[in-house]
Amino acid sequence: MCSMKKILSSFLFLTAFGTPVLAGDHIVGSFRLNGPVALSRPFMLDSVDVRGHAFSDDAYLSRPLRESGTLTLVSGQKLRSDKALALASLSFDMEATMYTKAKLTVAGLKSSKLFVDGAESDGDLTLEPGTHRVEVRALLRGEAAKPKVTVTTDNDAALNILEPGAKRVYALKDVLVGKRYSGLSLSPDGRYAITGCYDTHDGGRVVWSWTLREVATGKVLRVSDKSMRFYPGTDDLLGERVADNGNRQLVRTSMADGSETVVANLPSGDGWEMTPDGKAVILSHVNKGPVEDKDVFQVVEPDDRQPGWRDRTSLSLLDIQTGVVQPLTFGFRNVSLLDISPDSKRVLFITTSRRLTARPTTLFSIWSMDLETLKAECLVKDDGFVASAKFSPDGKRIAIMGSPECLAGVGKNVPEGSVPNMYDYQLYTLDIATGKVKALTRDFNPSVNTYEWSRADGNIWFTAYDRDYCHLYRCDPATGSIAQAREPEDMVNQIAVADKSRTLLWQGQGASNSDRLYSLDTATGKSTLLEDLNADKMKDVRLGSCEPWSFVSSRGDTISCRYYLPPRFDSKKRYPVIVNYYGGCSPTSRAFESRYPQHVYAAAGYVVLVVNPSGAVGFGQEFASRHVNTAGKGVADDIIEATKTFCRDHAFADSSKVGCIGASYGGFMTQYLQTRTDIFACAISHAGISDHTSYWGEGYWGYSYSEVSMANSYPWTRKDLYVDQSPLFNAEKIHTPLLFLHGNADHNVPIGESIQMFTALKLLGRPTAFVVVDGQDHHVLDFGKRVKWHNTIMAWFQRYLKGDDSWWKAIYKPVMR
């Protein structure tokens, strides 16, 4: 091996740049080299094996070598081994920016095999956008070889050959495969942290794990495939396991010596939460509702179509010392546990009731129950706009999260005659003794997402959507003052606080990086990185930049946008543009890994413009209220104006090749936009609403979501919204090539919404296509189906934005003419 290193030393180099492919035949300039590794032929007991085949050295070519990543061989230089038989591997990467075909030929080697992305290949390649690993395995029999690999392609712009050491582009597999956090918790003293994580493998297999670490050092102490949390008031661990007899057990594990103690046996199927004193467990039990004949049955109200709607949850208390289970609630109404008081003497729970004749149709009541007497006090009665509540550290108040209309509208801050957006969540406090309510965020533009009331410092720590960011904030409930924490990420997704320490744990990501874990000293405001969950995966990835951009619309609004550039962006070139939006009540956030992965689109050679039009939360109550009773008006204007202004102000954006994509309400916006403008060269609607009247009645949440988007408006009272604003009733205005995507198990927006619009455009003779994803609901979650669904999206854009329909025709071959 030392002699081989000496022979090759003059040929080694690394570079971080790709080499653009030119037209015709192109010789690969250099390779990563593994080996040569000396081999020995086996002892020949017989001349043939059990199948009658003679031994061949070529069998070694099917066995991969482990990559060392340290040697590079320049094309045309000699590869030699002084051994009688040796195996070497030469590899390089090719980067495709679109679906394309290429031909690889290998010369200069007497015995070799070619592999592309791990599969043996004859050299005729069909490449999807992304980075592809090419490997040539060669057998050397003491000779010096001069390997030469030639790539032939007819498409100059479609392919780059990368030198060893060059970073690859971000691909769909990076979005689908890898680790994500599922939960966070801190020990009471803040010394230890537990993170839950799920790791998605190639093909879709998911592995769950829980990690215990020291906060001060980040040192990992334990990793388990069993769920862990902290035993209340201690650093000990609490987990659940199934005993040999099949019983569910709660088990306490000592941090001091690792000993285990069975704390309690749990009823089968019940959810549980231990009281802060560790003496009892609050159980949530699902009581099955009446079952009718499955062949012919009655639907008693619209929501009765949903599985499990007739079931009801009740609460019980399991006393750990005696094992006795005491029912806490009984009745027809559904009950959900909200919180347990710090002194373990009371529980906070919420009940639901229904009325269909007025908005809101679902009413919530918040109750505080004394666990000794079982007497309950109703703190908030029949309020359809509250979402959750938690006790203050002293148990004398509760924090409530709800929309601006909750608690008699004390947090409402919209112009007279406007209806607030129900998803624009606010924070409130309620004094239990006096019933006095304080609206903490009435004049605060960001929209509350999650919150914790810290026992250590008395502050309410919460995350909130601020435009397309999600920041971390601290609120002093006494004064109502709010301050943003100094966090180095765009999106703060989860937080956990310690009961007795000014330590906060948070997890976030940026527009250009995946999940990271931090601890925050709430006294100093300093965050410390504990873990970059996907650092190994991302270290070899080259991303294009993500840039903020905004403009002042003709209505005088500042519309917040951002755009993504291709990784090898050239400002002198013109690029096709993909416009992405939601257009509903939520902003299109800066989340790194989404179902519409902007960095993956950019890696395929597109500029991606993300628009957050009026109606989204996170921009203030008035801005968010524009989602209500507009059915796309104003929103469409913002998207159209944003697209035109962006293309006008950025010379690299090709205004003649602009496509758009949206899903759900964004799918409706895609369809509606095409009735309003012809600026798009193509469009994609996933699970989009085409007729507000049919969606209102048929979707599981159709009429209830209309309480948000069409407050107090109904198909029989507002034809101007439900009919005139529906794309189906304006189908003749559409001339843009429009692709419909839909899961045939979608219960939110039924597939009929796409069927009827597709049918209309077919009858009108307009360019359109309809692709069904079998067995998928509102989101495409199946790993393999998501890959095909994504490729369909990319093939449609390539067809109309790059003028190449080869990928579309390869996926969807004509079956009828």
GUKOL-235924 format. One record per residue (C-alpha): x, y, z. Coordinates in steps of 0.2 Angstrom, whole numbers. Layout:
N
{r {X Y Z}}
...
END
This chain:
817
{r {0 0 0}}
{r {14 12 4}}
{r {22 9 -14}}
{r {5 12 -21}}
{r {3 29 -12}}
{r {20 34 -19}}
{r {16 29 -37}}
{r {0 40 -36}}
{r {6 54 -25}}
{r {9 65 -41}}
{r {-8 63 -47}}
{r {-18 68 -32}}
{r {-29 84 -31}}
{r {-45 90 -24}}
{r {-57 103 -30}}
{r {-73 110 -25}}
{r {-79 115 -42}}
{r {-89 106 -55}}
{r {-84 105 -73}}
{r {-98 110 -85}}
{r {-102 97 -98}}
{r {-100 103 -116}}
{r {-109 95 -132}}
{r {-103 78 -139}}
{r {-91 66 -130}}
{r {-83 72 -114}}
{r {-69 63 -105}}
{r {-70 62 -86}}
{r {-55 72 -79}}
{r {-52 63 -62}}
{r {-59 50 -51}}
{r {-60 45 -32}}
{r {-49 30 -31}}
{r {-51 16 -19}}
{r {-38 2 -19}}
{r {-30 -7 -28}}
{r {-33 -20 -15}}
{r {-24 -37 -17}}
{r {-35 -52 -20}}
{r {-31 -71 -19}}
{r {-40 -84 -29}}
{r {-49 -97 -18}}
{r {-42 -115 -15}}
{r {-49 -125 -30}}
{r {-57 -140 -22}}
{r {-66 -143 -38}}
{r {-66 -136 -56}}
{r {-84 -131 -55}}
{r {-97 -125 -42}}
{r {-113 -133 -37}}
{r {-121 -126 -52}}
{r {-108 -132 -64}}
{r {-100 -115 -67}}
{r {-81 -113 -68}}
{r {-73 -100 -56}}
{r {-70 -83 -64}}
{r {-60 -68 -57}}
{r {-74 -57 -64}}
{r {-84 -62 -49}}
{r {-74 -50 -38}}
{r {-81 -35 -48}}
{r {-98 -38 -40}}
{r {-91 -34 -23}}
{r {-89 -16 -18}}
{r {-74 -8 -9}}
{r {-76 3 6}}
{r {-73 21 1}}
{r {-57 29 9}}
{r {-61 46 1}}
{r {-42 51 1}}
{r {-35 46 -16}}
{r {-38 54 -33}}
{r {-33 47 -50}}
{r {-32 59 -65}}
{r {-38 52 -81}}
{r {-25 46 -93}}
{r {-13 42 -78}}
{r {-7 24 -75}}
{r {-16 14 -62}}
{r {-5 -1 -57}}
{r {-3 -15 -45}}
{r {12 -26 -42}}
{r {0 -40 -36}}
{r {-5 -54 -47}}
{r {-24 -50 -44}}
{r {-31 -33 -37}}
{r {-47 -24 -36}}
{r {-49 -5 -38}}
{r {-64 6 -39}}
{r {-64 23 -48}}
{r {-79 34 -45}}
{r {-86 51 -49}}
{r {-102 61 -48}}
{r {-113 68 -62}}
{r {-126 82 -58}}
{r {-142 82 -68}}
{r {-152 98 -68}}
{r {-166 90 -78}}
{r {-172 73 -84}}
{r {-160 68 -97}}
{r {-151 53 -106}}
{r {-132 50 -107}}
{r {-121 36 -113}}
{r {-105 31 -103}}
{r {-91 21 -111}}
{r {-76 13 -102}}
{r {-59 11 -110}}
{r {-42 6 -105}}
{r {-47 -8 -93}}
{r {-46 -26 -98}}
{r {-59 -32 -85}}
{r {-72 -19 -77}}
{r {-90 -16 -72}}
{r {-100 0 -72}}
{r {-112 4 -58}}
{r {-123 20 -57}}
{r {-131 24 -40}}
{r {-126 7 -34}}
{r {-134 -3 -48}}
{r {-125 -12 -62}}
{r {-127 -2 -78}}
{r {-123 -6 -97}}
{r {-119 13 -99}}
{r {-136 18 -106}}
{r {-142 30 -93}}
{r {-158 39 -89}}
{r {-155 52 -76}}
{r {-168 61 -65}}
{r {-163 78 -58}}
{r {-150 77 -44}}
{r {-132 70 -41}}
{r {-128 52 -47}}
{r {-113 42 -42}}
{r {-104 33 -56}}
{r {-92 19 -51}}
{r {-80 8 -62}}
{r {-74 -7 -53}}
{r {-58 -14 -61}}
{r {-48 -30 -60}}
{r {-29 -28 -62}}
{r {-18 -43 -65}}
{r {-1 -35 -63}}
{r {-3 -24 -78}}
{r {-3 -5 -78}}
{r {-19 2 -85}}
{r {-25 19 -91}}
{r {-43 20 -87}}
{r {-54 32 -98}}
{r {-72 36 -95}}
{r {-82 45 -109}}
{r {-99 53 -106}}
{r {-109 57 -121}}
{r {-125 68 -120}}
{r {-134 79 -133}}
{r {-140 91 -119}}
{r {-127 104 -115}}
{r {-136 112 -100}}
{r {-143 96 -92}}
{r {-127 88 -85}}
{r {-112 93 -75}}
{r {-97 81 -71}}
{r {-90 85 -54}}
{r {-72 83 -49}}
{r {-68 73 -33}}
{r {-72 84 -17}}
{r {-86 94 -26}}
{r {-102 96 -16}}
{r {-117 88 -23}}
{r {-134 96 -25}}
{r {-149 94 -13}}
{r {-161 81 -19}}
{r {-178 74 -15}}
{r {-170 59 -5}}
{r {-162 72 7}}
{r {-180 78 11}}
{r {-187 61 13}}
{r {-172 52 22}}
{r {-164 57 38}}
{r {-168 62 56}}
{r {-180 74 63}}
{r {-184 78 81}}
{r {-201 72 88}}
{r {-201 79 106}}
{r {-190 88 119}}
{r {-190 87 138}}
{r {-179 94 152}}
{r {-176 87 170}}
{r {-182 99 184}}
{r {-164 105 187}}
{r {-160 107 169}}
{r {-145 96 170}}
{r {-152 83 158}}
{r {-162 83 142}}
{r {-171 70 132}}
{r {-175 71 114}}
{r {-186 60 104}}
{r {-181 57 86}}
{r {-187 47 71}}
{r {-175 42 57}}
{r {-183 39 40}}
{r {-172 26 30}}
{r {-172 25 11}}
{r {-188 16 6}}
{r {-198 23 20}}
{r {-194 12 35}}
{r {-194 23 51}}
{r {-184 20 67}}
{r {-188 29 83}}
{r {-176 33 97}}
{r {-174 43 112}}
{r {-158 51 118}}
{r {-153 57 135}}
{r {-139 69 137}}
{r {-130 81 148}}
{r {-135 99 144}}
{r {-119 107 150}}
{r {-108 96 140}}
{r {-120 89 126}}
{r {-113 72 131}}
{r {-124 58 126}}
{r {-128 46 141}}
{r {-141 34 134}}
{r {-150 30 118}}
{r {-165 19 118}}
{r {-178 13 106}}
{r {-191 15 121}}
{r {-199 31 125}}
{r {-191 41 139}}
{r {-197 55 150}}
{r {-191 62 167}}
{r {-200 56 183}}
{r {-208 71 190}}
{r {-197 81 202}}
{r {-181 70 199}}
{r {-168 67 187}}
{r {-174 48 186}}
{r {-181 42 170}}
{r {-199 36 167}}
{r {-204 25 153}}
{r {-217 12 148}}
{r {-215 -6 144}}
{r {-225 -22 141}}
{r {-222 -36 153}}
{r {-221 -54 149}}
{r {-239 -56 154}}
{r {-244 -43 141}}
{r {-248 -29 154}}
{r {-242 -11 152}}
{r {-231 -5 165}}
{r {-224 12 170}}
{r {-205 9 175}}
{r {-194 21 185}}
{r {-175 20 181}}
{r {-163 28 193}}
{r {-150 40 186}}
{r {-139 35 201}}
{r {-137 16 199}}
{r {-148 11 184}}
{r {-160 1 195}}
{r {-178 -1 189}}
{r {-194 0 198}}
{r {-211 -4 192}}
{r {-222 11 197}}
{r {-239 6 191}}
{r {-249 -5 179}}
{r {-258 4 165}}
{r {-275 0 158}}
{r {-274 -6 140}}
{r {-275 8 127}}
{r {-276 23 140}}
{r {-266 39 138}}
{r {-257 45 153}}
{r {-249 59 162}}
{r {-241 58 179}}
{r {-245 72 192}}
{r {-230 83 197}}
{r {-229 75 214}}
{r {-226 58 206}}
{r {-240 50 217}}
{r {-254 48 203}}
{r {-257 46 185}}
{r {-271 55 175}}
{r {-278 42 163}}
{r {-287 47 147}}
{r {-299 33 141}}
{r {-308 32 125}}
{r {-326 26 127}}
{r {-332 18 111}}
{r {-349 25 104}}
{r {-364 15 97}}
{r {-360 5 82}}
{r {-373 4 68}}
{r {-375 -9 54}}
{r {-360 -7 43}}
{r {-370 -11 27}}
{r {-384 2 30}}
{r {-382 15 43}}
{r {-388 33 48}}
{r {-377 48 48}}
{r {-384 58 62}}
{r {-374 74 58}}
{r {-361 80 46}}
{r {-346 75 57}}
{r {-353 58 60}}
{r {-345 53 43}}
{r {-328 54 52}}
{r {-321 38 60}}
{r {-322 39 79}}
{r {-333 54 79}}
{r {-345 44 91}}
{r {-332 40 103}}
{r {-329 50 119}}
{r {-314 52 130}}
{r {-316 53 149}}
{r {-303 55 163}}
{r {-298 44 178}}
{r {-285 45 192}}
{r {-274 30 195}}
{r {-267 31 213}}
{r {-249 24 212}}
{r {-249 18 231}}
{r {-265 9 231}}
{r {-267 5 212}}
{r {-285 11 213}}
{r {-292 19 197}}
{r {-305 33 202}}
{r {-316 40 187}}
{r {-314 59 187}}
{r {-327 63 173}}
{r {-343 54 166}}
{r {-355 59 153}}
{r {-358 62 134}}
{r {-347 76 131}}
{r {-329 74 125}}
{r {-315 78 138}}
{r {-297 82 135}}
{r {-284 85 148}}
{r {-275 102 147}}
{r {-264 103 162}}
{r {-260 97 180}}
{r {-257 111 193}}
{r {-240 112 200}}
{r {-246 106 217}}
{r {-254 91 210}}
{r {-271 96 218}}
{r {-281 101 202}}
{r {-282 96 184}}
{r {-287 108 170}}
{r {-298 100 156}}
{r {-308 105 141}}
{r {-325 99 136}}
{r {-334 100 119}}
{r {-352 102 114}}
{r {-360 105 97}}
{r {-372 117 89}}
{r {-374 118 70}}
{r {-386 133 69}}
{r {-373 146 73}}
{r {-355 150 71}}
{r {-344 143 79}}
{r {-353 126 78}}
{r {-341 118 91}}
{r {-341 126 108}}
{r {-327 123 121}}
{r {-328 124 140}}
{r {-312 125 151}}
{r {-314 117 169}}
{r {-303 116 184}}
{r {-306 101 195}}
{r {-301 98 213}}
{r {-293 80 214}}
{r {-298 78 232}}
{r {-316 83 231}}
{r {-319 80 212}}
{r {-328 97 212}}
{r {-326 106 196}}
{r {-327 125 192}}
{r {-331 131 174}}
{r {-318 144 170}}
{r {-323 147 152}}
{r {-340 142 146}}
{r {-346 138 128}}
{r {-332 148 119}}
{r {-329 142 102}}
{r {-313 151 99}}
{r {-302 144 114}}
{r {-288 131 109}}
{r {-279 127 125}}
{r {-274 132 143}}
{r {-261 129 156}}
{r {-259 133 174}}
{r {-248 147 181}}
{r {-233 142 192}}
{r {-243 147 208}}
{r {-259 139 201}}
{r {-269 155 203}}
{r {-271 159 185}}
{r {-271 150 168}}
{r {-264 155 151}}
{r {-276 153 137}}
{r {-272 152 118}}
{r {-286 156 107}}
{r {-291 166 92}}
{r {-295 185 93}}
{r {-314 182 96}}
{r {-312 171 111}}
{r {-316 177 129}}
{r {-329 190 122}}
{r {-317 197 110}}
{r {-305 205 122}}
{r {-290 202 111}}
{r {-299 207 95}}
{r {-289 221 85}}
{r {-297 222 67}}
{r {-306 236 59}}
{r {-325 238 62}}
{r {-334 226 51}}
{r {-320 214 49}}
{r {-319 196 55}}
{r {-303 190 63}}
{r {-294 175 56}}
{r {-298 160 68}}
{r {-281 153 66}}
{r {-272 170 71}}
{r {-269 163 89}}
{r {-267 175 104}}
{r {-261 173 122}}
{r {-272 178 137}}
{r {-271 176 156}}
{r {-287 172 166}}
{r {-287 175 185}}
{r {-296 160 193}}
{r {-302 169 208}}
{r {-309 185 199}}
{r {-312 179 182}}
{r {-302 194 175}}
{r {-294 192 158}}
{r {-279 200 151}}
{r {-275 200 132}}
{r {-256 199 131}}
{r {-254 199 112}}
{r {-268 210 106}}
{r {-256 223 99}}
{r {-243 210 94}}
{r {-242 205 76}}
{r {-234 188 77}}
{r {-247 173 79}}
{r {-244 162 94}}
{r {-239 144 90}}
{r {-233 135 106}}
{r {-231 141 124}}
{r {-224 136 141}}
{r {-227 145 158}}
{r {-210 144 167}}
{r {-210 140 185}}
{r {-192 145 186}}
{r {-193 163 181}}
{r {-212 166 180}}
{r {-212 171 162}}
{r {-222 164 148}}
{r {-211 157 134}}
{r {-219 155 117}}
{r {-216 153 99}}
{r {-225 163 86}}
{r {-226 165 67}}
{r {-218 181 63}}
{r {-221 183 44}}
{r {-213 167 37}}
{r {-202 165 52}}
{r {-206 157 69}}
{r {-197 165 83}}
{r {-195 163 102}}
{r {-202 176 114}}
{r {-203 179 132}}
{r {-218 188 140}}
{r {-219 195 157}}
{r {-237 191 162}}
{r {-238 205 175}}
{r {-233 219 164}}
{r {-237 211 147}}
{r {-220 216 140}}
{r {-214 204 126}}
{r {-196 202 120}}
{r {-189 191 106}}
{r {-175 179 111}}
{r {-159 179 102}}
{r {-160 163 92}}
{r {-149 158 77}}
{r {-162 149 67}}
{r {-177 155 56}}
{r {-189 143 63}}
{r {-191 138 82}}
{r {-202 122 81}}
{r {-202 115 99}}
{r {-197 121 117}}
{r {-196 114 134}}
{r {-193 123 151}}
{r {-185 116 167}}
{r {-195 118 183}}
{r {-181 123 194}}
{r {-168 130 182}}
{r {-167 145 170}}
{r {-163 133 156}}
{r {-174 131 141}}
{r {-172 118 127}}
{r {-177 122 109}}
{r {-176 115 92}}
{r {-176 124 76}}
{r {-170 125 58}}
{r {-167 138 45}}
{r {-172 140 27}}
{r {-156 132 22}}
{r {-152 120 36}}
{r {-161 105 45}}
{r {-165 102 63}}
{r {-153 108 77}}
{r {-155 107 96}}
{r {-150 121 107}}
{r {-150 125 126}}
{r {-155 143 131}}
{r {-149 152 147}}
{r {-165 162 150}}
{r {-155 174 162}}
{r {-142 179 149}}
{r {-152 175 133}}
{r {-137 165 126}}
{r {-141 149 116}}
{r {-129 135 114}}
{r {-129 122 100}}
{r {-130 105 107}}
{r {-133 95 91}}
{r {-134 97 73}}
{r {-145 82 69}}
{r {-141 80 50}}
{r {-123 88 50}}
{r {-116 73 42}}
{r {-129 72 28}}
{r {-128 90 24}}
{r {-109 93 25}}
{r {-107 87 7}}
{r {-122 97 0}}
{r {-121 113 -10}}
{r {-137 124 -8}}
{r {-141 139 -18}}
{r {-144 155 -8}}
{r {-161 159 -1}}
{r {-164 178 -1}}
{r {-177 189 7}}
{r {-187 200 -5}}
{r {-203 211 -2}}
{r {-212 224 -12}}
{r {-225 237 -9}}
{r {-241 232 -18}}
{r {-253 244 -28}}
{r {-264 243 -12}}
{r {-250 250 -1}}
{r {-246 233 7}}
{r {-228 227 10}}
{r {-229 209 4}}
{r {-216 197 11}}
{r {-208 185 -1}}
{r {-191 176 -3}}
{r {-183 167 -17}}
{r {-171 153 -20}}
{r {-157 152 -33}}
{r {-149 137 -41}}
{r {-133 131 -33}}
{r {-122 135 -47}}
{r {-131 152 -51}}
{r {-125 163 -65}}
{r {-132 180 -64}}
{r {-129 182 -83}}
{r {-141 168 -87}}
{r {-160 168 -87}}
{r {-169 155 -77}}
{r {-187 148 -77}}
{r {-196 153 -62}}
{r {-208 142 -50}}
{r {-220 152 -39}}
{r {-225 144 -23}}
{r {-239 150 -11}}
{r {-252 144 1}}
{r {-264 159 0}}
{r {-274 152 15}}
{r {-273 157 34}}
{r {-255 151 37}}
{r {-239 158 30}}
{r {-228 148 19}}
{r {-214 146 32}}
{r {-195 145 30}}
{r {-196 127 35}}
{r {-181 118 27}}
{r {-190 101 23}}
{r {-207 103 16}}
{r {-218 94 4}}
{r {-214 107 -9}}
{r {-195 108 -6}}
{r {-189 124 -13}}
{r {-171 119 -13}}
{r {-174 104 -23}}
{r {-183 114 -36}}
{r {-169 126 -36}}
{r {-156 112 -38}}
{r {-165 107 -54}}
{r {-161 124 -62}}
{r {-176 135 -57}}
{r {-177 151 -47}}
{r {-191 148 -34}}
{r {-201 163 -28}}
{r {-211 160 -12}}
{r {-225 173 -9}}
{r {-235 176 7}}
{r {-250 186 2}}
{r {-263 195 12}}
{r {-273 184 23}}
{r {-259 174 32}}
{r {-256 175 50}}
{r {-240 182 57}}
{r {-242 199 50}}
{r {-255 206 62}}
{r {-273 204 64}}
{r {-279 216 51}}
{r {-268 207 38}}
{r {-274 190 43}}
{r {-292 195 43}}
{r {-291 197 24}}
{r {-293 178 22}}
{r {-311 179 28}}
{r {-325 181 16}}
{r {-314 185 1}}
{r {-312 168 -7}}
{r {-296 173 -16}}
{r {-299 191 -20}}
{r {-284 202 -15}}
{r {-274 186 -12}}
{r {-273 183 -31}}
{r {-269 201 -34}}
{r {-254 200 -22}}
{r {-247 184 -30}}
{r {-249 191 -48}}
{r {-242 207 -44}}
{r {-227 199 -34}}
{r {-223 188 -49}}
{r {-223 202 -61}}
{r {-213 214 -50}}
{r {-200 200 -46}}
{r {-198 196 -65}}
{r {-196 214 -69}}
{r {-184 218 -55}}
{r {-173 203 -58}}
{r {-165 201 -75}}
{r {-161 182 -71}}
{r {-179 178 -70}}
{r {-187 173 -87}}
{r {-205 180 -87}}
{r {-210 169 -102}}
{r {-206 153 -92}}
{r {-215 155 -75}}
{r {-225 141 -67}}
{r {-234 140 -51}}
{r {-239 127 -38}}
{r {-250 126 -23}}
{r {-259 113 -12}}
{r {-276 113 -3}}
{r {-281 131 -2}}
{r {-266 134 -12}}
{r {-273 122 -25}}
{r {-288 132 -26}}
{r {-277 148 -28}}
{r {-268 139 -42}}
{r {-285 136 -51}}
{r {-292 153 -47}}
{r {-276 162 -53}}
{r {-278 155 -70}}
{r {-295 163 -72}}
{r {-287 179 -68}}
{r {-271 180 -78}}
{r {-261 172 -92}}
{r {-243 176 -85}}
{r {-240 158 -80}}
{r {-233 145 -93}}
{r {-240 131 -83}}
{r {-248 127 -66}}
{r {-250 113 -54}}
{r {-265 111 -41}}
{r {-263 98 -28}}
{r {-279 93 -19}}
{r {-286 110 -24}}
{r {-304 116 -21}}
{r {-313 120 -38}}
{r {-331 123 -31}}
{r {-333 131 -14}}
{r {-351 124 -13}}
{r {-346 106 -16}}
{r {-331 107 -4}}
{r {-342 116 9}}
{r {-353 101 10}}
{r {-342 86 5}}
{r {-325 88 14}}
{r {-324 81 32}}
{r {-319 99 37}}
{r {-328 108 23}}
{r {-341 117 32}}
{r {-331 120 48}}
{r {-316 127 39}}
{r {-329 138 30}}
{r {-332 145 48}}
{r {-314 152 46}}
{r {-313 157 28}}
{r {-332 161 25}}
{r {-337 167 42}}
{r {-356 168 44}}
{r {-358 166 25}}
{r {-366 151 17}}
{r {-369 145 -1}}
{r {-387 151 0}}
{r {-383 168 6}}
{r {-367 173 -3}}
{r {-367 167 -21}}
{r {-354 180 -25}}
{r {-341 170 -14}}
{r {-347 152 -16}}
{r {-351 152 -35}}
{r {-344 167 -43}}
{r {-327 165 -35}}
{r {-326 146 -38}}
{r {-314 141 -53}}
{r {-326 129 -59}}
{r {-339 142 -64}}
{r {-325 152 -73}}
{r {-317 137 -81}}
{r {-319 145 -99}}
{r {-306 158 -94}}
{r {-292 146 -91}}
{r {-280 143 -105}}
{r {-264 139 -95}}
{r {-258 120 -95}}
{r {-265 115 -78}}
{r {-260 99 -69}}
{r {-272 91 -56}}
{r {-264 80 -43}}
{r {-275 72 -30}}
{r {-275 57 -18}}
{r {-291 46 -20}}
{r {-292 44 -1}}
{r {-293 63 2}}
{r {-306 66 16}}
{r {-302 85 18}}
{r {-303 90 0}}
{r {-312 76 -9}}
{r {-305 70 -26}}
{r {-321 76 -35}}
{r {-314 94 -33}}
{r {-301 89 -46}}
{r {-311 78 -56}}
{r {-325 91 -60}}
{r {-312 104 -65}}
{r {-302 92 -75}}
{r {-318 87 -84}}
{r {-322 105 -88}}
{r {-305 109 -95}}
{r {-306 93 -106}}
{r {-323 98 -113}}
{r {-316 115 -116}}
{r {-301 108 -126}}
{r {-289 116 -114}}
{r {-271 108 -110}}
{r {-273 99 -94}}
{r {-268 82 -85}}
{r {-275 73 -70}}
{r {-264 61 -59}}
{r {-272 51 -45}}
{r {-261 45 -31}}
{r {-269 29 -25}}
{r {-273 27 -6}}
{r {-266 44 -1}}
{r {-276 56 9}}
{r {-274 75 9}}
{r {-255 73 10}}
{r {-244 61 1}}
{r {-235 51 14}}
{r {-231 34 7}}
{r {-212 35 3}}
{r {-213 27 -14}}
{r {-228 36 -20}}
{r {-221 53 -14}}
{r {-206 50 -25}}
{r {-217 47 -40}}
{r {-228 61 -36}}
{r {-213 73 -34}}
{r {-207 67 -51}}
{r {-223 70 -59}}
{r {-222 88 -53}}
{r {-204 90 -59}}
{r {-209 82 -76}}
{r {-223 94 -79}}
{r {-212 109 -75}}
{r {-199 102 -87}}
{r {-211 100 -100}}
{r {-218 118 -100}}
{r {-204 128 -92}}
{r {-189 120 -101}}
{r {-198 114 -117}}
{r {-193 96 -114}}
{r {-208 83 -113}}
{r {-197 68 -113}}
{r {-199 64 -94}}
{r {-217 67 -94}}
{r {-219 55 -109}}
{r {-208 42 -100}}
{r {-219 42 -85}}
{r {-236 44 -93}}
{r {-235 35 -110}}
{r {-250 38 -121}}
{r {-263 25 -120}}
{r {-277 32 -131}}
{r {-277 44 -146}}
END
